[in-house]
């Protein structure tokens, strides 16, 4: 069974036949700009009454200061109601609990998941006509139409015949992209959730379209670029499919950071808040992109990748993400035996939504039973503002043998990773996760860029195969502390470090060949015109 069928999709022909309807759904739910202050002004036009707000987040917090006097908040609905008792002074309830609260209507207060929220409410018994999906409301679309036009005008003031549509999750960075898409003829249209994540010193002039598909579509149709380069995150993988539909003669290249098709439903629901409908939409968009785009780029490969590519006609190139030639080896004792540098959710999140980052108990056992030391650098912990979320990690892992740290920049990590013995990639993966068979994660390439041997569990497919082939680390078959400890103690670290350097050279060579092919596709697009 191919990966698309395993994910529940019908035939390619059936998916392609529904592309127009699918595009309409994305425009309906993601067309309007996400601008809290303007949404707050719109709320002043809403009828008086008792309301429930769905979403205990920053948008709800912003809206609370703009609601007119006639609107009285009866409570906040949130899927994490078990972990959040109150929010901004209001009780936080599950959707089922909120059903019994006296209310006149529900306001959906989220920038991305209004459709999923509405479906959840209807499922537990809320009347559909008492649910207000703010961003999708036709009244709001009319209210904000002048803002859409302003965004389009701003996007069209800059000259050039190429565009980057960016959600801020690059596989290929600007410094390489600029060799093919010169900054003086390229505009970057930002479609991510937070403009604060943009590199303000980046190479490209950038216009933040506030996640508005309406603005993106109008800007691209007005500019008619010869090439559009798309960087998408999983929950926005529909961008390339839509752009190619709007501009069929334009060369469209898309980086897929992750594929919804390769993720289990439970993880998509827990990490991203998706439901069965939005999962299906994203997977269909990915398959349509695989038939229609001029080039697809992703960090996936290995023996099982053909199960995805067999149903795709678009050219494909594997790029190993964030690969660099790290600093030279430094003599001296290691900083610690093990290092983990990557995303780590909070304990409260993992209690509510078990996902594939549940390795801390095993790492604790390994350090305690084996007399080993480890450092954790959490990519999700950005500075002191994250201290409250990760307070228990800071408290419990304050010092060796297991020491917890906030996020470091990639350059800072490169300076220190080579001073450890092994990069940690072991995890007790209890759900079937097809992406682990084909995915190349940034933690693995980061460790190898620094010449650091890796320690990973056997559920990793492509990465495990390459690690074994080059002798670049250890693949653990049984994730028990005793097995991990014995494997580390019996390892020839000098040989593994040499293998890591050989594998690093191989990955850099693969990337260099891919860059030649990518440059050729973009070059032909710039020459061809629209």
C-alpha positions in Angstrom: 0.0 0.0 0.0 1.4 3.4 -0.9 1.6 6.2 1.7 -1.3 8.2 0.2 -3.7 5.3 0.3 -2.5 4.4 3.8 -3.4 8.0 4.8 -6.9 7.5 3.5 -6.8 9.3 0.1 -8.7 8.0 -2.9 -7.2 7.7 -6.4 -5.1 10.5 -7.8 -7.7 11.2 -10.4 -10.4 11.7 -7.8 -8.2 14.0 -5.8 -7.3 16.1 -8.8 -11.0 16.3 -9.8 -11.8 17.9 -6.4 -8.9 20.5 -6.6 -11.2 23.4 -7.3 -13.5 22.7 -4.4 -10.6 22.2 -2.1 -9.1 25.5 -3.1 -12.4 27.2 -2.3 -12.3 25.7 1.2 -8.8 27.0 1.9 -9.8 30.5 0.7 -13.0 30.4 2.8 -11.2 29.6 6.1 -7.8 31.3 5.5 -8.6 34.1 3.2 -9.0 37.0 5.6 -5.9 38.8 7.2 -5.2 37.9 10.8 -5.0 41.3 12.5 -6.2 41.2 16.1 -6.7 44.9 16.5 -9.0 45.1 13.4 -10.8 42.0 14.5 -11.4 43.7 17.8 -12.9 46.7 16.0 -15.2 44.4 14.1 -16.4 42.7 17.3 -17.9 46.1 18.3 -20.5 45.5 15.6 -21.5 42.1 17.1 -24.9 41.8 18.9 -25.1 42.1 22.6 -25.5 39.0 24.8 -23.6 36.3 26.8 -20.8 34.8 24.8 -18.3 32.0 25.1 -14.8 32.5 23.6 -13.2 29.5 22.1 -9.4 29.6 22.5 -7.3 30.4 25.6 -4.6 32.2 23.7 -3.2 35.5 22.6 -6.1 36.3 20.2 -8.7 35.9 23.0 -6.5 38.1 25.3 -6.5 40.8 22.6 -10.2 40.6 21.9 -11.2 40.9 25.6 -10.1 44.5 25.6 -12.3 45.3 22.5 -15.6 43.6 23.2 -18.4 46.2 23.6 -20.1 46.7 26.9 -23.2 44.8 25.8 -21.2 41.5 25.4 -20.7 39.6 28.6 -18.2 36.7 28.6 -19.5 33.5 30.2 -16.3 31.5 29.9 -13.4 30.4 27.7 -13.4 27.1 25.8 -10.1 25.4 25.2 -8.9 21.8 24.5 -6.4 22.1 27.3 -9.1 22.9 29.9 -7.8 20.2 32.2 -4.5 22.1 32.5 -5.8 25.7 32.5 -8.3 26.5 35.2 -8.7 30.2 34.4 -7.7 32.6 31.6 -7.8 36.4 32.0 -10.1 35.9 35.0 -12.6 33.6 33.3 -13.1 29.9 33.8 -11.7 27.6 31.1 -14.0 24.8 30.0 -13.9 21.9 27.6 -16.4 22.1 24.8 -18.6 19.5 26.4 -18.5 21.4 29.8 -19.3 24.7 28.1 -22.5 23.3 26.5 -24.4 23.7 29.8 -23.3 27.4 30.2 -25.9 29.9 29.5 -24.9 31.7 26.3 -26.2 33.5 23.2 -23.4 32.5 20.9 -19.8 31.4 20.7 -16.9 33.4 19.2 -14.1 31.4 17.7 -10.9 33.2 18.6 -8.1 31.5 16.8 -6.0 32.5 13.8 -5.8 29.1 12.2 -8.3 26.6 13.4 -11.8 28.1 13.2 -13.0 25.2 11.1 -11.8 22.6 13.5 -13.3 24.5 16.5 -16.7 24.9 14.8 -16.7 21.1 14.1 -15.9 20.3 17.7 -18.7 22.5 19.0 -21.3 21.0 16.6 -20.1 17.5 17.6 -20.8 18.0 21.3 -24.2 19.6 20.6 -23.8 23.4 20.0 -26.2 24.8 17.4 -24.3 25.8 14.2 -26.2 29.1 13.9 -24.9 30.1 17.3 -21.2 29.8 16.3 -19.4 32.8 14.9 -16.2 32.0 13.0 -14.8 35.5 13.0 -12.2 35.3 10.2 -14.5 33.4 7.9 -17.6 35.5 8.6 -18.7 37.3 5.4 -19.3 40.5 7.4 -15.7 40.5 8.6 -14.4 39.8 5.1 -16.3 42.9 3.9 -15.1 44.9 6.8 -11.5 44.1 6.2 -11.5 44.3 2.3 -9.8 47.7 2.3 -7.0 46.2 4.4 -6.5 43.4 1.9 -6.2 45.9 -0.9 -3.6 47.9 1.1 -1.5 44.7 1.6 -1.7 43.9 -2.1 -0.6 47.4 -3.0 2.3 47.2 -0.6 3.3 43.8 -2.1 3.2 45.3 -5.6 5.2 48.4 -5.0 8.4 46.5 -5.2 9.8 45.6 -8.7 10.9 42.1 -9.7 9.8 39.0 -11.5 10.2 36.4 -8.7 8.6 35.9 -5.3 9.3 33.9 -2.2 6.2 32.9 -0.2 7.6 32.1 3.2 6.2 30.5 6.4 9.7 30.8 8.0 10.7 27.1 8.0 13.6 27.1 5.5 15.3 23.9 4.3 17.5 26.0 1.9 18.5 29.3 3.5 18.5 32.8 1.9 22.2 32.9 1.4 22.0 30.0 -1.0 18.7 31.0 -2.5 20.0 34.4 -3.3 22.4 32.8 -5.9 19.3 31.8 -7.9 16.7 34.4 -6.9 18.6 37.8 -6.8 17.3 40.0 -4.1 17.0 43.0 -6.5 14.3 41.1 -8.5 12.6 39.1 -5.8 9.9 40.1 -3.2 9.3 37.9 -0.1 5.7 37.5 0.9 5.4 36.4 4.5 2.6 34.0 5.3 3.7 32.9 8.7 2.0 33.3 12.1 4.4 35.7 13.6 6.4 38.4 11.8 8.6 38.5 14.9 10.2 35.3 13.6 11.5 37.0 10.5 15.1 37.8 10.1 15.0 41.6 10.1 18.5 41.6 8.5 17.5 39.2 5.8 18.4 39.6 2.1 14.9 40.1 0.7 12.4 43.0 0.9 9.5 41.5 2.8 5.8 42.2 3.0 3.8 40.6 5.8 0.5 39.5 4.3 -0.9 38.6 7.8 -1.6 35.0 6.7 -4.2 36.2 4.2 -4.8 34.0 1.1 -7.0 36.7 -0.3 -4.1 39.1 -0.3 -1.6 36.5 -1.5 -3.8 35.6 -4.5 -4.4 39.2 -5.5 -0.8 40.2 -5.1 0.5 37.2 -7.2 -2.2 37.7 -9.9 -1.2 41.4 -10.2 2.6 40.8 -10.1 2.6 37.7 -12.3 6.1 36.5 -11.2 8.0 34.1 -13.4 9.1 32.0 -10.4 7.5 31.5 -7.0 9.5 29.7 -4.3 7.4 28.4 -1.4 8.6 27.5 2.0 5.7 25.9 3.9 5.1 24.4 7.3 2.9 21.3 7.6 -0.3 23.2 8.4 0.2 25.4 5.3 1.3 22.8 2.8 -1.6 23.9 0.6 0.3 27.0 -0.5 2.1 25.6 -3.5 -1.0 23.8 -4.8 -3.0 27.0 -4.7 -0.3 29.1 -6.3 0.2 26.7 -9.2 -3.6 26.7 -9.7 -3.7 30.6 -9.7 -0.6 30.9 -11.9 -0.3 27.7 -14.1 2.4 29.1 -16.3 4.6 30.3 -13.4 7.5 28.0 -12.2 6.5 27.0 -8.7 9.0 25.3 -6.4 8.0 24.2 -2.9 9.9 23.1 0.1 7.9 20.7 2.2 9.2 20.9 5.7 6.9 18.1 6.8 4.1 16.0 5.2 0.7 15.6 6.8 0.4 12.4 4.8 3.3 10.9 6.7 2.1 11.9 10.2 -0.3 9.8 12.3 -3.7 11.4 13.0 -3.1 11.5 16.7 0.1 13.6 16.4 -1.6 16.0 13.9 -4.4 16.5 16.3 -2.2 16.9 19.4 0.5 19.0 18.0 -1.4 21.1 15.4 -5.0 21.0 16.5 -6.2 19.5 13.2 -9.3 17.3 12.8 -10.1 14.6 10.3 -11.4 17.1 7.7 -8.4 19.4 7.8 -6.0 16.5 7.8 -7.7 15.2 4.6 -7.5 18.6 3.0 -3.8 19.0 3.7 -3.0 15.5 2.4 -5.0 16.1 -0.8 -3.2 19.4 -1.3 0.2 17.6 -0.9 -0.8 15.0 -3.5 -2.0 17.7 -5.9 1.3 19.5 -5.4 3.1 16.3 -6.2 1.3 16.2 -9.6 1.5 19.9 -10.6 4.5 21.7 -9.2 7.7 22.3 -11.2 9.9 21.0 -8.4 9.4 19.6 -4.9 12.1 19.8 -2.3 12.0 18.0 1.1 14.2 16.4 3.7 13.0 12.9 3.0 14.6 9.9 1.3 15.7 6.4 1.8 14.4 3.0 0.9 10.7 3.7 1.8 10.4 7.0 0.1 9.2 5.5 -3.2 5.9 4.8 -1.5 5.3 8.5 -1.6 7.0 9.4 -4.9 5.4 6.6 -6.9 2.2 8.6 -7.2 3.8 11.9 -7.9 4.9 13.3 -11.3 6.7 16.5 -10.1 10.5 16.3 -10.0 11.8 15.8 -6.5 15.1 16.6 -4.8 16.2 15.6 -1.3 18.1 18.2 0.7 19.7 17.4 4.0 18.7 20.4 6.2 21.1 22.8 7.9 24.2 20.8 6.8 27.4 22.7 7.3 31.1 21.9 7.6 31.4 22.3 11.3 34.4 23.6 13.3 37.5 21.5 13.6 37.8 18.9 16.3 38.8 20.2 19.7 41.0 18.2 22.0 40.3 17.8 25.6 37.7 16.1 27.8 34.0 16.2 26.7 31.5 18.7 28.1 29.2 15.7 28.8 28.6 12.2 27.4 25.3 13.1 25.7 23.6 16.1 24.2 20.1 16.7 23.0 19.5 19.9 20.9 16.0 20.2 19.5 12.3 20.7 20.2 11.1 19.5 23.6 7.5 20.1 24.7 6.5 21.1 28.2 5.6 18.3 30.6 2.0 19.7 30.9 1.7 19.4 27.1 3.0 15.9 27.0 0.6 14.9 29.8 -2.4 16.1 27.7 -1.1 15.2 24.3 1.4 12.3 24.2 3.6 12.8 21.1 7.0 11.6 20.0 9.2 13.6 22.4 8.8 11.4 25.5 12.5 10.5 26.0 13.3 12.3 29.3 12.4 9.4 31.6 14.8 7.1 29.6 17.5 9.7 29.6 17.2 10.2 33.4 17.6 6.4 33.9 20.6 6.3 31.6 22.4 9.1 33.4 21.5 7.7 36.9 22.2 4.0 36.2 25.2 4.5 33.9 27.0 7.3 35.6 26.7 9.4 32.4 26.1 13.1 32.0 23.8 14.9 29.5 22.9 18.4 28.4 19.5 19.4 27.0 19.2 22.5 24.8 15.4 23.0 24.2 14.7 24.7 20.8 11.2 25.6 22.1 12.6 27.6 25.0 13.3 31.0 23.6 14.9 33.2 26.3 13.5 34.1 29.7 10.0 34.5 28.3 9.8 30.7 28.2 10.9 30.2 31.8 7.3 29.9 33.2 6.4 27.2 30.6 9.5 25.1 31.3 9.9 26.0 35.0 9.9 22.3 36.1 12.7 21.5 33.7 14.7 24.4 34.9 14.1 23.3 38.5 14.6 19.5 38.1 17.6 19.6 35.8 19.6 22.5 37.1 22.9 20.8 37.2 24.7 17.5 36.1 24.2 14.7 35.6 21.3 16.0 33.5 21.4 19.7 32.9 18.7 21.7 31.1 19.3 24.9 29.0 17.4 27.3 26.9 17.7 27.4 23.2 21.0 28.3 21.6 21.4 29.7 18.0 22.6 27.3 15.4 26.0 28.9 15.2 26.3 28.7 19.0 25.5 25.0 18.9 28.1 24.4 16.2 30.7 25.8 18.5 30.0 23.3 21.3 28.4 20.2 19.8 31.7 18.6 18.9 32.6 18.7 22.6 30.2 15.9 23.4 30.5 12.2 22.8 27.1 11.4 21.3 24.1 13.3 20.0 20.8 11.9 21.4 18.0 10.8 19.1 16.4 8.0 21.1 12.7 8.1 21.8 10.2 5.5 22.9 8.0 5.8 19.8 4.7 4.0 20.7 2.7 5.0 17.6 3.3 4.1 14.0 4.9 7.1 12.4 5.7 6.6 8.7 7.7 9.9 8.6 10.3 8.3 10.9 11.1 5.8 8.1 11.9 8.5 5.5 12.5 11.8 7.4 15.8 13.5 8.0 15.5 15.7 11.1 17.6 18.8 11.9 18.9 17.3 15.1 20.6 14.5 13.2 22.2 16.8 10.6 23.2 19.3 13.3 25.1 16.6 15.2 26.8 15.3 12.1 27.6 18.8 10.9 29.6 19.2 14.1 31.2 15.7 13.5 29.4 14.3 16.5 28.5 10.6 16.4 24.7 10.0 16.9 22.7 7.7 19.1 19.3 6.9 17.7 16.6 4.3 18.2 15.7 1.7 15.5 12.4 3.3 14.5 14.4 5.8 12.4 14.6 4.4 8.9 16.6 6.5 6.4 18.7 8.1 9.1 19.4 4.7 10.8 20.4 3.2 7.4 22.9 5.9 6.7 24.3 5.9 10.3 25.0 2.1 10.0 26.4 2.4 6.5 29.0 5.0 7.5 29.6 3.8 11.0 28.6 7.3 12.2 26.9 6.3 15.4 24.9 3.7 17.3 21.4 2.4 16.5 19.7 1.1 19.6 17.3 -1.8 19.0 15.9 -2.0 22.6 15.2 1.2 24.4 16.0 0.1 27.9 18.5 2.0 30.1 20.8 -1.1 30.5 20.9 -1.7 26.7 21.7 2.0 26.0 24.4 2.1 28.7 26.1 -1.1 27.5 26.0 0.0 23.9 27.7 3.3 24.8 30.3 1.6 27.0 31.2 -0.9 24.3 31.5 1.6 21.5 34.7 2.6 19.7 34.1 6.3 19.9 37.2 7.2 17.8 36.0 5.0 14.9 32.4 6.4 15.2 33.7 10.0 15.1 35.6 9.2 11.9 32.4 7.7 10.5 30.5 10.8 11.4 33.0 12.9 9.5 32.7 10.6 6.4 28.9 10.8 6.6 29.1 14.5 6.8 31.1 14.7 3.6 28.6 12.4 1.9 25.6 14.6 2.9 27.3 17.8 1.8 28.0 16.2 -1.6 24.4 15.1 -2.0 23.3 18.7 -1.2 25.8 20.2 -3.7 24.4 18.0 -6.5 20.8 18.9 -5.5 21.6 22.6 -5.6 22.8 22.4 -9.2 19.4 20.8 -10.2 17.4 23.3 -8.2 19.3 26.2 -9.7 18.6 24.9 -13.2 14.8 24.7 -12.6 14.7 28.2 -11.2 16.9 29.5 -14.0 14.7 28.1 -16.7 11.7 29.7 -15.0 13.3 33.1 -14.9 14.2 32.9 -18.6 10.9 31.5 -19.8 8.6 34.3 -18.6 4.8 34.1 -18.0 
